[in-house]
Amino acid sequence: TFAGTFTSGQANTITINNVQDVNGNTILANSTSNFTFVLISIAAQGDIIISEIMADPDPQVLLPNVEYVEIFNRSIKNIDLKNYTLNTKVLTTTSYILAPNSYVLLVPAPSVPLFVPFVAQASSIIGVISFDGLTNTGETITLRDVDNFNDINIVTYSDSWYKDATKKDGGYSLELINPNAPCSAEANW
């Protein structure tokens, strides 16, 4: 037990000394370890949004020739993406904490190394085991919290959103302009 509560996001140090096992053996040296307590919250609809869609990476322009989706945590919550799905595919079966105001790229698992040079931290990429291919001309993408039966964000995109024949032909992503107006459809992409 601890004397007080921990503050989420604050670095802490724990020191262990004079601990005995069931046979009476005592730890001879003090053991110190640093840790950060993170309070995990359940996302409400719109806390995490789809912020970028690369549906047609061919012909390749700067980025890898790979489809991807980027999501953004626009809330003040630390949210665990374990068992979240993008359409029908599970993002990760292990804990992945998406911090407030943070982005993560969702890419096919074998393609993770290709994206490492393009992101600030390699930890901001999730390799999705069975990444669903995206339709070049458009479709509906749903980010779902399966454990809590909650659709977090839904975007129905179209290649007409490019408003440019060259970009519509491939190699360019669709990116959300204002994350605070995610429901404004085509005008915000």
Beta strands, then each sheet from edge to edge (+ up, - down):
strand 1: 11-16
strand 2: 31-36
strand 3: 40-41
strand 4: 48-54
strand 5: 68-73
strand 6: 78-80
strand 7: 84-86
strand 8: 89-90
strand 9: 97-98
strand 10: 102-108
strand 11: 125-128
strand 12: 138-145
strand 13: 150-158
strand 14: 174-175
sheet 1: 1+ 2-
sheet 2: 3+ 6+ 9-
sheet 3: 11+ 10+ 5- 4+ 14-
sheet 4: 8+ 7- 12+ 13-
end
